[in-house]
Amino acid sequence: MTNNSRPIALRGAVPGSGFDYGNARLRARRAQLLDGKDFRELYAAGSADRMLGALRSTAYERDLERALVHRGPLRRIDETVRHHLVRSLGDLRRFYEGRAAAGIELLLGRWDRHNLVTIVRTTARPTVYRELDSLVVPAGTVGAGPLAELASQPSLRSAIELMVAWDLPSRRTSRRLLAEWPRYAASNDPMVLEEVLQRAWAESVDDALGDWEGSDLEEILRSEIDLLNLLSTLRRRDDEGPAPTDPEDTLLVGGTLRPRVLDEVHRASDRAQLVAALAGHRLPEGWSGAFEQWSSDDDLAGLAGRLERALAGRAIGLFGRGDPLGISIPIAYASAKECEARNIRLVGRALVHRLPLNEVEEDLFPW
């Protein structure tokens, strides 16, 4: 397994000197990332409890003790991974300041969207989702304390009112959530509120990316918005819902896929026409292959996973082809840690449910 070695001391490096200091620290930590051999060794441990023991020889060692209070090996694995991910991504903030720090906040702000959508979704369906605290990863700008308080609210209404009282994630967004409450109450569909959070996040990203034009940060975040827009369009098409009168009203701002293109995707009579509608657009690397596979297996959830893995692979690849003195390295490191977390949890579940290794490997995210 990967050694849990201490970061290399960098002679002459001074925190706050643009990206230089932080990027050097992250490149040193890259050696601690788990790889395919490590994931196979974790699986070879044979059980989830022995897998936890194997993690003691990795960078996860110091996170294991905090997880031992939980019952059940899967919960202990999830808590170990969660603590480690929050700690690792939190270090990014310590390594940068000034304009570099602003870019890091924009990158990690994706977790605010994830956490608040998760709280809305799980609080609206408490009998379906349990152990909400294990699903929230306080790595964004909304800290662990406020997230824990939101997650502990007895009802979705009280959680929304607390967001308003605390201006979370912002004054404007919290009030938009409250304004949409009657529509949610009439439909009992949490997507009404989730869409408010998704739209607010996309708008804030679109505004902030004006300072990062032409950067890898812009490419990665706009591609994530494209993914959300594309998947929502495909789901509406699968549900045979009517095409929106004005596609712009249903899409998140900030993506590169134009409303006209997504409208063509929604109205396509078959898969071939749908793929043709996207053919004229420069898609992220790996997406074309994902659509080809989707044409044969008709699995929208599988397509979503392949598109997401392709974006993750593009982000992690910035370790080698991105600007070594720019935001490319933090993007690559954050994506690698997020994928590592997914993979450890996946291997743990494979052991508990006795899934064969070959089924696990095909679902692993890039590293």
Contacts in CASP RR format, 6 or more apart in sequence:
PFRMAT RR
TARGET T0000
AUTHOR 0000-0000-0000
METHOD contacts of the structure
MODEL  1
MTNNSRPIALRGAVPGSGFDYGNARLRARRAQLLDGKDFRELYAAGSADR
MLGALRSTAYERDLERALVHRGPLRRIDETVRHHLVRSLGDLRRFYEGRA
AAGIELLLGRWDRHNLVTIVRTTARPTVYRELDSLVVPAGTVGAGPLAEL
ASQPSLRSAIELMVAWDLPSRRTSRRLLAEWPRYAASNDPMVLEEVLQRA
WAESVDDALGDWEGSDLEEILRSEIDLLNLLSTLRRRDDEGPAPTDPEDT
LLVGGTLRPRVLDEVHRASDRAQLVAALAGHRLPEGWSGAFEQWSSDDDL
AGLAGRLERALAGRAIGLFGRGDPLGISIPIAYASAKECEARNIRLVGRA
LVHRLPLNEVEEDLFPW
1 34 0 8 1.000
1 38 0 8 1.000
1 41 0 8 1.000
1 54 0 8 1.000
1 55 0 8 1.000
1 57 0 8 1.000
1 58 0 8 1.000
2 31 0 8 1.000
2 32 0 8 1.000
2 33 0 8 1.000
2 34 0 8 1.000
2 35 0 8 1.000
2 38 0 8 1.000
2 57 0 8 1.000
2 58 0 8 1.000
2 59 0 8 1.000
3 32 0 8 1.000
3 57 0 8 1.000
4 32 0 8 1.000
4 57 0 8 1.000
4 58 0 8 1.000
4 59 0 8 1.000
4 60 0 8 1.000
4 61 0 8 1.000
5 31 0 8 1.000
5 32 0 8 1.000
7 25 0 8 1.000
7 28 0 8 1.000
7 29 0 8 1.000
8 28 0 8 1.000
10 21 0 8 1.000
10 24 0 8 1.000
10 25 0 8 1.000
10 28 0 8 1.000
13 20 0 8 1.000
13 21 0 8 1.000
13 22 0 8 1.000
13 24 0 8 1.000
13 25 0 8 1.000
14 21 0 8 1.000
15 21 0 8 1.000
15 22 0 8 1.000
15 94 0 8 1.000
15 95 0 8 1.000
15 97 0 8 1.000
16 96 0 8 1.000
16 97 0 8 1.000
16 98 0 8 1.000
16 100 0 8 1.000
18 96 0 8 1.000
18 97 0 8 1.000
18 98 0 8 1.000
18 99 0 8 1.000
18 100 0 8 1.000
19 96 0 8 1.000
19 100 0 8 1.000
19 325 0 8 1.000
19 326 0 8 1.000
19 327 0 8 1.000
19 329 0 8 1.000
19 330 0 8 1.000
20 325 0 8 1.000
21 95 0 8 1.000
21 96 0 8 1.000
22 95 0 8 1.000
22 96 0 8 1.000
22 329 0 8 1.000
22 330 0 8 1.000
23 324 0 8 1.000
23 325 0 8 1.000
23 326 0 8 1.000
23 329 0 8 1.000
23 330 0 8 1.000
25 91 0 8 1.000
25 95 0 8 1.000
26 92 0 8 1.000
26 95 0 8 1.000
26 329 0 8 1.000
26 330 0 8 1.000
26 332 0 8 1.000
26 333 0 8 1.000
27 319 0 8 1.000
27 324 0 8 1.000
27 329 0 8 1.000
29 59 0 8 1.000
29 333 0 8 1.000
30 319 0 8 1.000
30 333 0 8 1.000
30 336 0 8 1.000
32 58 0 8 1.000
32 59 0 8 1.000
33 336 0 8 1.000
33 337 0 8 1.000
33 340 0 8 1.000
33 367 0 8 1.000
34 42 0 8 1.000
34 58 0 8 1.000
34 340 0 8 1.000
34 343 0 8 1.000
34 344 0 8 1.000
34 367 0 8 1.000
35 367 0 8 1.000
36 364 0 8 1.000
36 367 0 8 1.000
38 58 0 8 1.000
39 343 0 8 1.000
39 344 0 8 1.000
39 347 0 8 1.000
39 360 0 8 1.000
39 361 0 8 1.000
39 364 0 8 1.000
39 367 0 8 1.000
40 357 0 8 1.000
40 361 0 8 1.000
41 54 0 8 1.000
42 51 0 8 1.000
42 54 0 8 1.000
42 55 0 8 1.000
42 344 0 8 1.000
42 347 0 8 1.000
42 348 0 8 1.000
43 51 0 8 1.000
43 347 0 8 1.000
43 350 0 8 1.000
43 351 0 8 1.000
43 357 0 8 1.000
43 360 0 8 1.000
45 51 0 8 1.000
45 53 0 8 1.000
45 54 0 8 1.000
45 351 0 8 1.000
46 351 0 8 1.000
47 73 0 8 1.000
47 351 0 8 1.000
48 73 0 8 1.000
48 74 0 8 1.000
48 76 0 8 1.000
48 77 0 8 1.000
48 348 0 8 1.000
48 351 0 8 1.000
48 352 0 8 1.000
49 73 0 8 1.000
51 73 0 8 1.000
51 77 0 8 1.000
51 347 0 8 1.000
51 348 0 8 1.000
51 351 0 8 1.000
52 64 0 8 1.000
52 67 0 8 1.000
52 73 0 8 1.000
52 76 0 8 1.000
52 77 0 8 1.000
52 80 0 8 1.000
53 64 0 8 1.000
55 61 0 8 1.000
55 64 0 8 1.000
55 80 0 8 1.000
55 344 0 8 1.000
56 64 0 8 1.000
59 84 0 8 1.000
59 88 0 8 1.000
60 80 0 8 1.000
60 81 0 8 1.000
60 84 0 8 1.000
60 344 0 8 1.000
63 80 0 8 1.000
63 81 0 8 1.000
63 83 0 8 1.000
63 84 0 8 1.000
63 87 0 8 1.000
64 80 0 8 1.000
66 79 0 8 1.000
66 80 0 8 1.000
66 83 0 8 1.000
67 75 0 8 1.000
67 76 0 8 1.000
67 77 0 8 1.000
67 78 0 8 1.000
67 79 0 8 1.000
67 80 0 8 1.000
67 83 0 8 1.000
68 76 0 8 1.000
70 76 0 8 1.000
70 79 0 8 1.000
73 348 0 8 1.000
73 352 0 8 1.000
74 348 0 8 1.000
74 349 0 8 1.000
74 352 0 8 1.000
75 131 0 8 1.000
75 134 0 8 1.000
77 344 0 8 1.000
77 345 0 8 1.000
77 348 0 8 1.000
78 134 0 8 1.000
78 345 0 8 1.000
79 134 0 8 1.000
81 341 0 8 1.000
81 344 0 8 1.000
81 345 0 8 1.000
82 134 0 8 1.000
82 137 0 8 1.000
82 341 0 8 1.000
84 341 0 8 1.000
85 137 0 8 1.000
85 139 0 8 1.000
85 337 0 8 1.000
85 338 0 8 1.000
85 341 0 8 1.000
86 137 0 8 1.000
86 138 0 8 1.000
86 139 0 8 1.000
86 144 0 8 1.000
88 337 0 8 1.000
89 108 0 8 1.000
89 111 0 8 1.000
89 139 0 8 1.000
89 140 0 8 1.000
89 334 0 8 1.000
89 337 0 8 1.000
90 108 0 8 1.000
90 139 0 8 1.000
92 104 0 8 1.000
92 107 0 8 1.000
92 108 0 8 1.000
92 330 0 8 1.000
92 333 0 8 1.000
92 334 0 8 1.000
93 101 0 8 1.000
93 104 0 8 1.000
93 105 0 8 1.000
93 108 0 8 1.000
96 103 0 8 1.000
96 104 0 8 1.000
96 330 0 8 1.000
99 211 0 8 1.000
100 326 0 8 1.000
100 327 0 8 1.000
102 208 0 8 1.000
102 211 0 8 1.000
103 212 0 8 1.000
103 217 0 8 1.000
103 327 0 8 1.000
103 330 0 8 1.000
104 327 0 8 1.000
104 330 0 8 1.000
105 140 0 8 1.000
105 141 0 8 1.000
106 205 0 8 1.000
106 208 0 8 1.000
106 209 0 8 1.000
106 212 0 8 1.000
106 217 0 8 1.000
106 221 0 8 1.000
107 217 0 8 1.000
107 221 0 8 1.000
107 327 0 8 1.000
107 330 0 8 1.000
107 331 0 8 1.000
107 334 0 8 1.000
108 139 0 8 1.000
108 140 0 8 1.000
108 141 0 8 1.000
108 334 0 8 1.000
109 140 0 8 1.000
109 141 0 8 1.000
109 201 0 8 1.000
110 140 0 8 1.000
110 201 0 8 1.000
110 221 0 8 1.000
110 224 0 8 1.000
111 137 0 8 1.000
111 138 0 8 1.000
111 139 0 8 1.000
111 140 0 8 1.000
112 140 0 8 1.000
112 141 0 8 1.000
112 142 0 8 1.000
112 169 0 8 1.000
112 201 0 8 1.000
113 197 0 8 1.000
113 198 0 8 1.000
113 201 0 8 1.000
114 137 0 8 1.000
115 136 0 8 1.000
115 137 0 8 1.000
115 138 0 8 1.000
115 140 0 8 1.000
115 142 0 8 1.000
115 147 0 8 1.000
116 142 0 8 1.000
116 150 0 8 1.000
116 163 0 8 1.000
116 168 0 8 1.000
116 169 0 8 1.000
116 197 0 8 1.000
117 194 0 8 1.000
117 197 0 8 1.000
117 198 0 8 1.000
118 132 0 8 1.000
118 135 0 8 1.000
118 136 0 8 1.000
119 132 0 8 1.000
119 136 0 8 1.000
119 147 0 8 1.000
119 150 0 8 1.000
119 151 0 8 1.000
119 159 0 8 1.000
120 156 0 8 1.000
120 159 0 8 1.000
120 190 0 8 1.000
120 193 0 8 1.000
120 194 0 8 1.000
120 197 0 8 1.000
121 129 0 8 1.000
121 190 0 8 1.000
121 194 0 8 1.000
122 128 0 8 1.000
122 129 0 8 1.000
122 132 0 8 1.000
122 135 0 8 1.000
122 151 0 8 1.000
123 132 0 8 1.000
123 151 0 8 1.000
123 153 0 8 1.000
123 155 0 8 1.000
123 156 0 8 1.000
123 159 0 8 1.000
124 156 0 8 1.000
124 188 0 8 1.000
124 190 0 8 1.000
124 193 0 8 1.000
125 190 0 8 1.000
129 135 0 8 1.000
132 151 0 8 1.000
133 148 0 8 1.000
133 151 0 8 1.000
136 147 0 8 1.000
136 148 0 8 1.000
136 151 0 8 1.000
138 144 0 8 1.000
138 145 0 8 1.000
138 147 0 8 1.000
141 169 0 8 1.000
142 168 0 8 1.000
142 169 0 8 1.000
146 166 0 8 1.000
146 168 0 8 1.000
149 162 0 8 1.000
150 159 0 8 1.000
150 162 0 8 1.000
150 163 0 8 1.000
150 168 0 8 1.000
153 159 0 8 1.000
153 162 0 8 1.000
156 190 0 8 1.000
156 193 0 8 1.000
157 181 0 8 1.000
160 174 0 8 1.000
160 177 0 8 1.000
160 178 0 8 1.000
160 181 0 8 1.000
160 193 0 8 1.000
161 178 0 8 1.000
162 168 0 8 1.000
163 169 0 8 1.000
163 173 0 8 1.000
163 174 0 8 1.000
163 177 0 8 1.000
164 174 0 8 1.000
164 175 0 8 1.000
164 177 0 8 1.000
164 178 0 8 1.000
166 174 0 8 1.000
167 174 0 8 1.000
168 174 0 8 1.000
169 197 0 8 1.000
169 200 0 8 1.000
169 201 0 8 1.000
170 200 0 8 1.000
170 204 0 8 1.000
172 200 0 8 1.000
173 196 0 8 1.000
173 197 0 8 1.000
173 200 0 8 1.000
176 196 0 8 1.000
176 200 0 8 1.000
177 193 0 8 1.000
177 196 0 8 1.000
177 197 0 8 1.000
180 192 0 8 1.000
180 193 0 8 1.000
180 196 0 8 1.000
181 193 0 8 1.000
183 192 0 8 1.000
184 190 0 8 1.000
184 192 0 8 1.000
184 193 0 8 1.000
198 228 0 8 1.000
198 252 0 8 1.000
199 252 0 8 1.000
199 253 0 8 1.000
202 225 0 8 1.000
202 228 0 8 1.000
202 252 0 8 1.000
202 253 0 8 1.000
202 254 0 8 1.000
202 255 0 8 1.000
203 253 0 8 1.000
205 221 0 8 1.000
205 225 0 8 1.000
205 254 0 8 1.000
206 225 0 8 1.000
206 253 0 8 1.000
206 254 0 8 1.000
206 255 0 8 1.000
209 217 0 8 1.000
209 218 0 8 1.000
209 221 0 8 1.000
209 222 0 8 1.000
209 254 0 8 1.000
210 218 0 8 1.000
212 218 0 8 1.000
212 327 0 8 1.000
215 327 0 8 1.000
216 318 0 8 1.000
216 322 0 8 1.000
216 323 0 8 1.000
216 327 0 8 1.000
216 328 0 8 1.000
216 331 0 8 1.000
217 327 0 8 1.000
217 331 0 8 1.000
220 311 0 8 1.000
220 314 0 8 1.000
220 315 0 8 1.000
220 331 0 8 1.000
222 254 0 8 1.000
222 255 0 8 1.000
222 256 0 8 1.000
223 256 0 8 1.000
223 284 0 8 1.000
223 311 0 8 1.000
223 314 0 8 1.000
224 311 0 8 1.000
225 252 0 8 1.000
225 253 0 8 1.000
225 254 0 8 1.000
225 255 0 8 1.000
226 255 0 8 1.000
226 256 0 8 1.000
226 257 0 8 1.000
226 284 0 8 1.000
227 304 0 8 1.000
227 307 0 8 1.000
227 308 0 8 1.000
227 311 0 8 1.000
228 252 0 8 1.000
229 251 0 8 1.000
229 252 0 8 1.000
229 255 0 8 1.000
229 257 0 8 1.000
229 262 0 8 1.000
230 257 0 8 1.000
230 262 0 8 1.000
230 265 0 8 1.000
230 307 0 8 1.000
231 300 0 8 1.000
231 304 0 8 1.000
231 307 0 8 1.000
232 250 0 8 1.000
232 251 0 8 1.000
233 262 0 8 1.000
233 265 0 8 1.000
233 266 0 8 1.000
234 265 0 8 1.000
234 300 0 8 1.000
234 303 0 8 1.000
235 300 0 8 1.000
236 250 0 8 1.000
236 266 0 8 1.000
237 265 0 8 1.000
237 266 0 8 1.000
237 268 0 8 1.000
237 274 0 8 1.000
238 300 0 8 1.000
243 263 0 8 1.000
243 266 0 8 1.000
243 267 0 8 1.000
244 250 0 8 1.000
244 263 0 8 1.000
244 266 0 8 1.000
247 259 0 8 1.000
247 260 0 8 1.000
247 262 0 8 1.000
247 263 0 8 1.000
247 266 0 8 1.000
248 259 0 8 1.000
251 259 0 8 1.000
251 262 0 8 1.000
256 281 0 8 1.000
256 282 0 8 1.000
257 278 0 8 1.000
257 281 0 8 1.000
258 281 0 8 1.000
261 277 0 8 1.000
261 278 0 8 1.000
261 281 0 8 1.000
264 277 0 8 1.000
265 274 0 8 1.000
265 277 0 8 1.000
265 278 0 8 1.000
268 274 0 8 1.000
268 276 0 8 1.000
268 277 0 8 1.000
271 294 0 8 1.000
271 295 0 8 1.000
272 295 0 8 1.000
275 291 0 8 1.000
275 295 0 8 1.000
278 291 0 8 1.000
284 310 0 8 1.000
284 311 0 8 1.000
284 314 0 8 1.000
285 310 0 8 1.000
285 314 0 8 1.000
286 310 0 8 1.000
287 307 0 8 1.000
287 310 0 8 1.000
289 306 0 8 1.000
290 303 0 8 1.000
290 306 0 8 1.000
290 307 0 8 1.000
290 310 0 8 1.000
291 303 0 8 1.000
293 303 0 8 1.000
293 306 0 8 1.000
294 300 0 8 1.000
294 302 0 8 1.000
294 303 0 8 1.000
294 306 0 8 1.000
308 365 0 8 1.000
309 365 0 8 1.000
309 366 0 8 1.000
312 335 0 8 1.000
312 338 0 8 1.000
312 339 0 8 1.000
312 365 0 8 1.000
312 366 0 8 1.000
313 335 0 8 1.000
313 339 0 8 1.000
313 365 0 8 1.000
313 366 0 8 1.000
315 331 0 8 1.000
315 332 0 8 1.000
315 334 0 8 1.000
315 335 0 8 1.000
316 332 0 8 1.000
316 335 0 8 1.000
316 336 0 8 1.000
316 339 0 8 1.000
316 366 0 8 1.000
316 367 0 8 1.000
317 332 0 8 1.000
318 328 0 8 1.000
318 329 0 8 1.000
318 331 0 8 1.000
318 332 0 8 1.000
319 328 0 8 1.000
319 329 0 8 1.000
319 332 0 8 1.000
319 333 0 8 1.000
319 336 0 8 1.000
320 332 0 8 1.000
321 328 0 8 1.000
322 328 0 8 1.000
322 329 0 8 1.000
322 332 0 8 1.000
323 329 0 8 1.000
336 367 0 8 1.000
338 365 0 8 1.000
339 365 0 8 1.000
339 366 0 8 1.000
339 367 0 8 1.000
340 367 0 8 1.000
342 365 0 8 1.000
343 364 0 8 1.000
343 365 0 8 1.000
343 367 0 8 1.000
346 360 0 8 1.000
346 363 0 8 1.000
346 364 0 8 1.000
347 360 0 8 1.000
349 355 0 8 1.000
350 357 0 8 1.000
350 359 0 8 1.000
350 360 0 8 1.000
END
